[in-house]
Protein backbone atom coordinates (compact mmCIF):
# COMPACT_ATOMS: atom_id res chain seq x y z
CA UNK A 1 0.00 0.00 0.00
CA UNK A 2 2.80 2.43 0.75
CA UNK A 3 4.47 1.69 -2.59
CA UNK A 4 1.23 2.46 -4.48
CA UNK A 5 0.81 5.80 -2.68
CA UNK A 6 4.38 6.73 -3.51
CA UNK A 7 3.81 6.05 -7.24
CA UNK A 8 0.69 8.17 -7.23
CA UNK A 9 2.56 11.09 -5.64
CA UNK A 10 5.33 10.81 -8.25
CA UNK A 11 2.80 10.76 -11.08
CA UNK A 12 1.06 13.89 -9.73
CA UNK A 13 4.40 15.74 -9.46
CA UNK A 14 5.29 14.85 -13.05
CA UNK A 15 1.97 16.13 -14.37
CA UNK A 16 2.30 19.39 -12.45
CA UNK A 17 5.86 19.86 -13.73
CA UNK A 18 4.76 19.29 -17.30
CA UNK A 19 1.96 21.83 -16.91
CA UNK A 20 4.35 24.41 -15.44
CA UNK A 21 6.88 23.84 -18.23
CA UNK A 22 4.13 24.17 -20.84
CA UNK A 23 2.92 27.44 -19.28
CA UNK A 24 6.46 28.83 -19.23
CA UNK A 25 6.94 27.80 -22.86
CA UNK A 26 3.71 29.51 -23.90
CA UNK A 27 4.73 32.62 -21.98
CA UNK A 28 8.16 32.72 -23.64
CA UNK A 29 6.64 32.21 -27.07
CA UNK A 30 4.15 35.01 -26.46
CA UNK A 31 6.97 37.31 -25.34
CA UNK A 32 9.03 36.55 -28.42
CA UNK A 33 6.01 37.08 -30.62
CA UNK A 34 5.57 40.52 -29.10
CA UNK A 35 9.21 41.60 -28.72
CA UNK A 36 10.73 40.43 -32.01
CA UNK A 37 8.52 42.65 -34.23
CA UNK A 38 9.27 45.61 -31.96
CA UNK A 39 12.98 44.92 -32.16
CA UNK A 40 12.72 44.59 -35.93
CA UNK A 41 10.78 47.86 -36.13
CA UNK A 42 13.44 49.65 -34.06
CA UNK A 43 16.19 48.30 -36.31
CA UNK A 44 14.30 49.34 -39.44
CA UNK A 45 13.82 52.82 -37.98
CA UNK A 46 17.56 53.12 -37.39
CA UNK A 47 18.26 52.05 -40.97
CA UNK A 48 15.72 54.59 -42.24
CA UNK A 49 17.57 57.39 -40.42
CA UNK A 50 21.00 56.17 -41.51
CA UNK A 51 19.84 56.30 -45.13
CA UNK A 52 18.92 59.96 -44.70
CA UNK A 53 22.42 60.69 -43.39
CA UNK A 54 23.83 58.93 -46.46
CA UNK A 55 21.76 61.12 -48.79
CA UNK A 56 22.90 64.22 -46.89
CA UNK A 57 26.50 63.12 -47.38
CA UNK A 58 25.93 63.11 -51.12
CA UNK A 59 24.59 66.67 -50.97
CA UNK A 60 27.64 67.81 -48.99
CA UNK A 61 29.96 66.22 -51.55
CA UNK A 62 28.23 68.07 -54.39
CA UNK A 63 28.31 71.41 -52.52
CA UNK A 64 32.01 71.07 -51.68
CA UNK A 65 32.76 70.28 -55.33
CA UNK A 66 30.80 73.30 -56.60
CA UNK A 67 32.42 75.62 -54.04
CA UNK A 68 35.88 74.46 -55.12
CA UNK A 69 35.16 75.05 -58.81
CA UNK A 70 33.56 78.45 -58.20
CA UNK A 71 36.88 79.75 -56.84
CA UNK A 72 38.42 79.29 -60.28
CA UNK A 73 35.55 80.51 -62.44
CA UNK A 74 32.03 81.79 -61.71
CA UNK A 75 30.53 80.35 -64.90
CA UNK A 76 29.38 76.72 -64.45
CA UNK A 77 29.90 76.07 -68.17
CA UNK A 78 33.63 76.36 -67.52
CA UNK A 79 33.64 73.88 -64.61
CA UNK A 80 35.71 70.70 -65.13
CA UNK A 81 32.67 68.42 -65.13
CA UNK A 82 33.94 65.80 -67.57
CA UNK A 83 37.41 65.42 -66.08
CA UNK A 84 35.84 64.82 -62.67
CA UNK A 85 33.50 62.01 -63.76
CA UNK A 86 30.31 64.08 -64.21
CA UNK A 87 28.23 63.40 -67.34
CA UNK A 88 24.97 64.76 -68.75
CA UNK A 89 21.95 62.60 -68.05
CA UNK A 90 20.44 63.72 -71.37
CA UNK A 91 23.06 65.53 -73.45
CA UNK A 92 20.86 65.51 -76.56
CA UNK A 93 18.04 67.65 -75.21
CA UNK A 94 19.67 69.28 -72.16
CA UNK A 95 23.31 70.00 -72.91
CA UNK A 96 23.62 73.42 -71.20
CA UNK A 97 21.77 73.57 -67.91
CA UNK A 98 20.68 69.95 -67.85
CA UNK A 99 21.24 67.41 -65.12
CA UNK A 100 24.72 65.98 -64.61
CA UNK A 101 25.30 62.80 -62.63
CA UNK A 102 28.43 61.61 -60.88
CA UNK A 103 29.85 58.28 -62.02
CA UNK A 104 29.03 55.30 -59.80
CA UNK A 105 32.72 54.62 -59.12
CA UNK A 106 33.06 58.10 -57.54
CA UNK A 107 30.04 57.84 -55.24
CA UNK A 108 30.84 57.67 -51.51
CA UNK A 109 30.29 54.49 -49.50
CA UNK A 110 29.51 55.08 -45.83
CA UNK A 111 29.47 51.39 -44.92
CA UNK A 112 28.58 50.11 -41.47
CA UNK A 113 26.50 47.05 -40.53
CA UNK A 114 23.70 48.16 -42.87
CA UNK A 115 25.98 48.90 -45.84
CA UNK A 116 24.89 52.53 -46.27
CA UNK A 117 26.01 54.00 -49.60
CA UNK A 118 25.14 56.84 -51.95
CA UNK A 119 23.55 55.53 -55.14
CA UNK A 120 23.14 58.75 -57.14
CA UNK A 121 24.22 62.41 -57.08
CA UNK A 122 22.70 64.66 -59.73
CA UNK A 123 23.22 68.40 -60.23
CA UNK A 124 21.47 70.77 -62.62
CA UNK A 125 21.34 74.56 -62.91
CA UNK A 126 18.08 75.64 -61.33
CA UNK A 127 18.31 79.20 -62.67
CA UNK A 128 20.85 81.86 -63.58
CA UNK A 129 20.78 85.44 -62.41
CA UNK A 130 20.78 87.92 -65.28
CA UNK A 131 23.13 90.43 -63.65
CA UNK A 132 24.96 93.04 -65.72
CA UNK A 133 26.66 91.76 -68.85
CA UNK A 134 27.24 88.21 -67.67
CA UNK A 135 23.93 86.40 -67.07
CA UNK A 136 25.78 83.07 -67.01
CA UNK A 137 27.25 83.86 -63.60
CA UNK A 138 25.70 83.47 -60.13
CA UNK A 139 23.86 80.22 -60.91
CA UNK A 140 21.47 78.49 -58.54
CA UNK A 141 22.03 74.74 -58.44
CA UNK A 142 19.56 71.94 -57.72
CA UNK A 143 21.16 68.92 -56.10
CA UNK A 144 19.49 65.51 -55.80
CA UNK A 145 21.17 62.84 -53.72
CA UNK A 146 19.92 59.28 -53.14
CA UNK A 147 21.26 56.70 -50.70
CA UNK A 148 20.32 53.14 -49.78
CA UNK A 149 20.88 50.77 -46.88
CA UNK A 150 20.19 47.09 -46.32
CA UNK A 151 17.29 46.04 -44.11
CA UNK A 152 17.68 43.29 -41.49
CA UNK A 153 15.07 41.03 -43.09
CA UNK A 154 12.05 40.81 -45.32
CA UNK A 155 9.53 40.88 -42.47
CA UNK A 156 7.77 44.02 -41.34
CA UNK A 157 7.47 45.29 -37.80
CA UNK A 158 4.34 45.12 -35.69
CA UNK A 159 3.26 48.55 -37.02
CA UNK A 160 1.88 48.17 -40.54
CA UNK A 161 2.37 51.90 -41.18
CA UNK A 162 6.13 51.35 -41.46
CA UNK A 163 5.79 49.98 -44.98
CA UNK A 164 3.84 53.04 -46.14
CA UNK A 165 5.80 55.73 -44.29
CA UNK A 166 9.30 54.37 -44.67
CA UNK A 167 8.93 53.09 -48.22
CA UNK A 168 10.80 49.90 -47.47
CA UNK A 169 11.49 47.53 -50.36
CA UNK A 170 11.04 44.27 -48.49
CA UNK A 171 10.46 42.06 -51.53
CA UNK A 172 13.34 43.40 -53.63
CA UNK A 173 15.69 40.90 -55.26
CA UNK A 174 19.10 41.10 -56.88
CA UNK A 175 19.75 40.33 -60.55
CA UNK A 176 20.43 36.71 -59.58
CA UNK A 177 17.14 36.39 -57.70
CA UNK A 178 18.57 36.60 -54.19
CA UNK A 179 16.58 38.48 -51.54
CA UNK A 180 17.69 42.10 -51.26
CA UNK A 181 15.46 44.01 -48.79
CA UNK A 182 16.54 47.63 -48.57
CA UNK A 183 15.38 51.22 -48.26
CA UNK A 184 16.22 54.23 -50.45
CA UNK A 185 15.90 57.91 -49.53
CA UNK A 186 16.39 60.99 -51.70
CA UNK A 187 17.20 64.56 -50.64
CA UNK A 188 16.72 67.53 -52.96
CA UNK A 189 18.38 70.87 -52.21
CA UNK A 190 18.33 74.17 -54.09
CA UNK A 191 21.59 76.05 -53.43
CA UNK A 192 21.93 79.74 -54.20
CA UNK A 193 25.02 82.00 -54.37
CA UNK A 194 26.12 83.63 -51.12
CA UNK A 195 27.44 87.14 -51.59
CA UNK A 196 30.15 88.82 -49.57
CA UNK A 197 28.43 92.18 -49.24
CA UNK A 198 25.60 94.22 -50.71
CA UNK A 199 27.25 97.57 -50.08
CA UNK A 200 30.67 99.15 -50.38
CA UNK A 201 30.56 100.52 -46.82
CA UNK A 202 28.25 99.58 -43.95
CA UNK A 203 28.82 100.95 -40.46
CA UNK A 204 27.24 100.53 -37.05
CA UNK A 205 27.47 104.23 -36.18
CA UNK A 206 27.82 107.46 -38.19
CA UNK A 207 29.70 107.38 -41.50
CA UNK A 208 32.12 110.26 -42.04
CA UNK A 209 34.17 110.06 -45.23
CA UNK A 210 37.56 111.74 -45.41
CA UNK A 211 38.17 115.27 -46.70
CA UNK A 212 40.70 114.18 -49.33
CA UNK A 213 39.78 115.34 -52.82
CA UNK A 214 39.55 113.22 -55.93
CA UNK A 215 38.53 109.94 -54.36
CA UNK A 216 35.42 107.84 -55.02
CA UNK A 217 33.35 105.08 -53.48
CA UNK A 218 32.44 102.55 -56.13
CA UNK A 219 32.44 98.75 -56.46
CA UNK A 220 33.48 95.82 -58.63
CA UNK A 221 32.60 92.14 -58.85
CA UNK A 222 35.63 89.97 -58.08
CA UNK A 223 33.72 86.87 -59.23
CA UNK A 224 33.13 88.19 -62.75
CA UNK A 225 36.05 88.57 -65.18
CA UNK A 226 34.04 91.18 -67.07
CA UNK A 227 33.82 93.30 -63.91
CA UNK A 228 37.31 92.86 -62.50
CA UNK A 229 40.90 92.47 -63.64
CA UNK A 230 42.56 89.04 -63.57
CA UNK A 231 43.78 88.16 -60.11
CA UNK A 232 44.15 84.87 -58.30
CA UNK A 233 42.01 81.75 -57.94
CA UNK A 234 40.27 83.53 -55.06
CA UNK A 235 38.92 86.20 -57.42
CA UNK A 236 39.72 89.23 -59.53
CA UNK A 237 41.27 92.53 -58.43
CA UNK A 238 40.06 96.11 -58.59
CA UNK A 239 40.46 97.39 -62.20
CA UNK A 240 40.87 101.10 -61.35
CA UNK A 241 38.55 104.09 -61.24
CA UNK A 242 38.81 104.80 -64.98
CA UNK A 243 37.92 101.26 -66.01
CA UNK A 244 34.53 100.45 -67.53
CA UNK A 245 34.46 97.34 -65.35
CA UNK A 246 33.82 99.38 -62.22
CA UNK A 247 30.28 98.98 -60.89
CA UNK A 248 27.84 101.61 -59.66
CA UNK A 249 26.99 99.59 -56.57
CA UNK A 250 29.04 101.57 -54.07
CA UNK A 251 26.22 102.14 -51.60
CA UNK A 252 27.14 103.64 -48.23
CA UNK A 253 24.88 102.88 -45.29
CA UNK A 254 24.70 103.21 -41.52
CA UNK A 255 22.87 100.92 -39.13
CA UNK A 256 22.66 103.62 -36.45
CA UNK A 257 19.23 104.90 -35.43
CA UNK A 258 18.76 108.50 -34.32
CA UNK A 259 16.97 109.12 -31.03
CA UNK A 260 13.25 109.81 -31.07
CA UNK A 261 13.89 113.45 -30.09
CA UNK A 262 15.73 114.13 -33.39
CA UNK A 263 14.89 111.32 -35.83
CA UNK A 264 15.97 113.25 -38.94
CA UNK A 265 19.54 114.14 -38.00
CA UNK A 266 22.34 113.28 -40.49
CA UNK A 267 24.10 109.93 -40.16
CA UNK A 268 26.40 110.07 -43.20
CA UNK A 269 28.82 112.86 -44.11
CA UNK A 270 30.36 112.37 -47.56
CA UNK A 271 32.50 115.54 -47.40
CA UNK A 272 32.55 115.91 -51.17
CA UNK A 273 33.44 112.30 -51.99
CA UNK A 274 31.83 110.78 -55.08
CA UNK A 275 29.63 107.81 -54.18
CA UNK A 276 28.39 105.65 -57.05
CA UNK A 277 25.10 104.21 -55.77
CA UNK A 278 23.37 101.16 -57.11
CA UNK A 279 20.53 101.72 -59.53
CA UNK A 280 18.58 98.74 -58.25
CA UNK A 281 18.36 96.53 -55.22
CA UNK A 282 17.96 92.78 -55.71
CA UNK A 283 16.75 90.33 -53.09
CA UNK A 284 17.01 86.56 -53.05
CA UNK A 285 15.23 83.76 -51.33
CA UNK A 286 16.64 80.34 -50.63
CA UNK A 287 14.49 77.24 -50.88
CA UNK A 288 15.39 73.83 -49.55
CA UNK A 289 13.32 70.72 -50.20
CA UNK A 290 13.56 67.29 -48.60
C-alpha positions as CSV (number, residue, x, y, z in Angstrom):
1,X,0.0,0.0,0.0
2,X,2.8,2.4,0.7
3,X,4.5,1.7,-2.6
4,X,1.2,2.5,-4.5
5,X,0.8,5.8,-2.7
6,X,4.4,6.7,-3.5
7,X,3.8,6.0,-7.2
8,X,0.7,8.2,-7.2
9,X,2.6,11.1,-5.6
10,X,5.3,10.8,-8.2
11,X,2.8,10.8,-11.1
12,X,1.1,13.9,-9.7
13,X,4.4,15.7,-9.5
14,X,5.3,14.8,-13.0
15,X,2.0,16.1,-14.4
16,X,2.3,19.4,-12.4
17,X,5.9,19.9,-13.7
18,X,4.8,19.3,-17.3
19,X,2.0,21.8,-16.9
20,X,4.4,24.4,-15.4
21,X,6.9,23.8,-18.2
22,X,4.1,24.2,-20.8
23,X,2.9,27.4,-19.3
24,X,6.5,28.8,-19.2
25,X,6.9,27.8,-22.9
26,X,3.7,29.5,-23.9
27,X,4.7,32.6,-22.0
28,X,8.2,32.7,-23.6
29,X,6.6,32.2,-27.1
30,X,4.2,35.0,-26.5
31,X,7.0,37.3,-25.3
32,X,9.0,36.5,-28.4
33,X,6.0,37.1,-30.6
34,X,5.6,40.5,-29.1
35,X,9.2,41.6,-28.7
36,X,10.7,40.4,-32.0
37,X,8.5,42.6,-34.2
38,X,9.3,45.6,-32.0
39,X,13.0,44.9,-32.2
40,X,12.7,44.6,-35.9
41,X,10.8,47.9,-36.1
42,X,13.4,49.7,-34.1
43,X,16.2,48.3,-36.3
44,X,14.3,49.3,-39.4
45,X,13.8,52.8,-38.0
46,X,17.6,53.1,-37.4
47,X,18.3,52.0,-41.0
48,X,15.7,54.6,-42.2
49,X,17.6,57.4,-40.4
50,X,21.0,56.2,-41.5
51,X,19.8,56.3,-45.1
52,X,18.9,60.0,-44.7
53,X,22.4,60.7,-43.4
54,X,23.8,58.9,-46.5
55,X,21.8,61.1,-48.8
56,X,22.9,64.2,-46.9
57,X,26.5,63.1,-47.4
58,X,25.9,63.1,-51.1
59,X,24.6,66.7,-51.0
60,X,27.6,67.8,-49.0
61,X,30.0,66.2,-51.6
62,X,28.2,68.1,-54.4
63,X,28.3,71.4,-52.5
64,X,32.0,71.1,-51.7
65,X,32.8,70.3,-55.3
66,X,30.8,73.3,-56.6
67,X,32.4,75.6,-54.0
68,X,35.9,74.5,-55.1
69,X,35.2,75.0,-58.8
70,X,33.6,78.4,-58.2
71,X,36.9,79.8,-56.8
72,X,38.4,79.3,-60.3
73,X,35.5,80.5,-62.4
74,X,32.0,81.8,-61.7
75,X,30.5,80.4,-64.9
76,X,29.4,76.7,-64.5
77,X,29.9,76.1,-68.2
78,X,33.6,76.4,-67.5
79,X,33.6,73.9,-64.6
80,X,35.7,70.7,-65.1
81,X,32.7,68.4,-65.1
82,X,33.9,65.8,-67.6
83,X,37.4,65.4,-66.1
84,X,35.8,64.8,-62.7
85,X,33.5,62.0,-63.8
86,X,30.3,64.1,-64.2
87,X,28.2,63.4,-67.3
88,X,25.0,64.8,-68.8
89,X,21.9,62.6,-68.1
90,X,20.4,63.7,-71.4
91,X,23.1,65.5,-73.4
92,X,20.9,65.5,-76.6
93,X,18.0,67.6,-75.2
94,X,19.7,69.3,-72.2
95,X,23.3,70.0,-72.9
96,X,23.6,73.4,-71.2
97,X,21.8,73.6,-67.9
98,X,20.7,69.9,-67.9
99,X,21.2,67.4,-65.1
100,X,24.7,66.0,-64.6
101,X,25.3,62.8,-62.6
102,X,28.4,61.6,-60.9
103,X,29.8,58.3,-62.0
104,X,29.0,55.3,-59.8
105,X,32.7,54.6,-59.1
106,X,33.1,58.1,-57.5
107,X,30.0,57.8,-55.2
108,X,30.8,57.7,-51.5
109,X,30.3,54.5,-49.5
110,X,29.5,55.1,-45.8
111,X,29.5,51.4,-44.9
112,X,28.6,50.1,-41.5
113,X,26.5,47.0,-40.5
114,X,23.7,48.2,-42.9
115,X,26.0,48.9,-45.8
116,X,24.9,52.5,-46.3
117,X,26.0,54.0,-49.6
118,X,25.1,56.8,-52.0
119,X,23.5,55.5,-55.1
120,X,23.1,58.8,-57.1
121,X,24.2,62.4,-57.1
122,X,22.7,64.7,-59.7
123,X,23.2,68.4,-60.2
124,X,21.5,70.8,-62.6
125,X,21.3,74.6,-62.9
126,X,18.1,75.6,-61.3
127,X,18.3,79.2,-62.7
128,X,20.9,81.9,-63.6
129,X,20.8,85.4,-62.4
130,X,20.8,87.9,-65.3
131,X,23.1,90.4,-63.6
132,X,25.0,93.0,-65.7
133,X,26.7,91.8,-68.9
134,X,27.2,88.2,-67.7
135,X,23.9,86.4,-67.1
136,X,25.8,83.1,-67.0
137,X,27.3,83.9,-63.6
138,X,25.7,83.5,-60.1
139,X,23.9,80.2,-60.9
140,X,21.5,78.5,-58.5
141,X,22.0,74.7,-58.4
142,X,19.6,71.9,-57.7
143,X,21.2,68.9,-56.1
144,X,19.5,65.5,-55.8
145,X,21.2,62.8,-53.7
146,X,19.9,59.3,-53.1
147,X,21.3,56.7,-50.7
148,X,20.3,53.1,-49.8
149,X,20.9,50.8,-46.9
150,X,20.2,47.1,-46.3
151,X,17.3,46.0,-44.1
152,X,17.7,43.3,-41.5
153,X,15.1,41.0,-43.1
154,X,12.1,40.8,-45.3
155,X,9.5,40.9,-42.5
156,X,7.8,44.0,-41.3
157,X,7.5,45.3,-37.8
158,X,4.3,45.1,-35.7
159,X,3.3,48.5,-37.0
160,X,1.9,48.2,-40.5
161,X,2.4,51.9,-41.2
162,X,6.1,51.4,-41.5
163,X,5.8,50.0,-45.0
164,X,3.8,53.0,-46.1
165,X,5.8,55.7,-44.3
166,X,9.3,54.4,-44.7
167,X,8.9,53.1,-48.2
168,X,10.8,49.9,-47.5
169,X,11.5,47.5,-50.4
170,X,11.0,44.3,-48.5
171,X,10.5,42.1,-51.5
172,X,13.3,43.4,-53.6
173,X,15.7,40.9,-55.3
174,X,19.1,41.1,-56.9
175,X,19.7,40.3,-60.6
176,X,20.4,36.7,-59.6
177,X,17.1,36.4,-57.7
178,X,18.6,36.6,-54.2
179,X,16.6,38.5,-51.5
180,X,17.7,42.1,-51.3
181,X,15.5,44.0,-48.8
182,X,16.5,47.6,-48.6
183,X,15.4,51.2,-48.3
184,X,16.2,54.2,-50.4
185,X,15.9,57.9,-49.5
186,X,16.4,61.0,-51.7
187,X,17.2,64.6,-50.6
188,X,16.7,67.5,-53.0
189,X,18.4,70.9,-52.2
190,X,18.3,74.2,-54.1
191,X,21.6,76.0,-53.4
192,X,21.9,79.7,-54.2
193,X,25.0,82.0,-54.4
194,X,26.1,83.6,-51.1
195,X,27.4,87.1,-51.6
196,X,30.1,88.8,-49.6
197,X,28.4,92.2,-49.2
198,X,25.6,94.2,-50.7
199,X,27.2,97.6,-50.1
200,X,30.7,99.1,-50.4
201,X,30.6,100.5,-46.8
202,X,28.3,99.6,-43.9
203,X,28.8,101.0,-40.5
204,X,27.2,100.5,-37.1
205,X,27.5,104.2,-36.2
206,X,27.8,107.5,-38.2
207,X,29.7,107.4,-41.5
208,X,32.1,110.3,-42.0
209,X,34.2,110.1,-45.2
210,X,37.6,111.7,-45.4
211,X,38.2,115.3,-46.7
212,X,40.7,114.2,-49.3
213,X,39.8,115.3,-52.8
214,X,39.6,113.2,-55.9
215,X,38.5,109.9,-54.4
216,X,35.4,107.8,-55.0
217,X,33.4,105.1,-53.5
218,X,32.4,102.6,-56.1
219,X,32.4,98.7,-56.5
220,X,33.5,95.8,-58.6
221,X,32.6,92.1,-58.8
222,X,35.6,90.0,-58.1
223,X,33.7,86.9,-59.2
224,X,33.1,88.2,-62.8
225,X,36.1,88.6,-65.2
226,X,34.0,91.2,-67.1
227,X,33.8,93.3,-63.9
228,X,37.3,92.9,-62.5
229,X,40.9,92.5,-63.6
230,X,42.6,89.0,-63.6
231,X,43.8,88.2,-60.1
232,X,44.1,84.9,-58.3
233,X,42.0,81.8,-57.9
234,X,40.3,83.5,-55.1
235,X,38.9,86.2,-57.4
236,X,39.7,89.2,-59.5
237,X,41.3,92.5,-58.4
238,X,40.1,96.1,-58.6
239,X,40.5,97.4,-62.2
240,X,40.9,101.1,-61.4
241,X,38.6,104.1,-61.2
242,X,38.8,104.8,-65.0
243,X,37.9,101.3,-66.0
244,X,34.5,100.5,-67.5
245,X,34.5,97.3,-65.4
246,X,33.8,99.4,-62.2
247,X,30.3,99.0,-60.9
248,X,27.8,101.6,-59.7
249,X,27.0,99.6,-56.6
250,X,29.0,101.6,-54.1
251,X,26.2,102.1,-51.6
252,X,27.1,103.6,-48.2
253,X,24.9,102.9,-45.3
254,X,24.7,103.2,-41.5
255,X,22.9,100.9,-39.1
256,X,22.7,103.6,-36.4
257,X,19.2,104.9,-35.4
258,X,18.8,108.5,-34.3
259,X,17.0,109.1,-31.0
260,X,13.3,109.8,-31.1
261,X,13.9,113.5,-30.1
262,X,15.7,114.1,-33.4
263,X,14.9,111.3,-35.8
264,X,16.0,113.2,-38.9
265,X,19.5,114.1,-38.0
266,X,22.3,113.3,-40.5
267,X,24.1,109.9,-40.2
268,X,26.4,110.1,-43.2
269,X,28.8,112.9,-44.1
270,X,30.4,112.4,-47.6
271,X,32.5,115.5,-47.4
272,X,32.5,115.9,-51.2
273,X,33.4,112.3,-52.0
274,X,31.8,110.8,-55.1
275,X,29.6,107.8,-54.2
276,X,28.4,105.6,-57.1
277,X,25.1,104.2,-55.8
278,X,23.4,101.2,-57.1
279,X,20.5,101.7,-59.5
280,X,18.6,98.7,-58.2
281,X,18.4,96.5,-55.2
282,X,18.0,92.8,-55.7
283,X,16.8,90.3,-53.1
284,X,17.0,86.6,-53.0
285,X,15.2,83.8,-51.3
286,X,16.6,80.3,-50.6
287,X,14.5,77.2,-50.9
288,X,15.4,73.8,-49.5
289,X,13.3,70.7,-50.2
290,X,13.6,67.3,-48.6
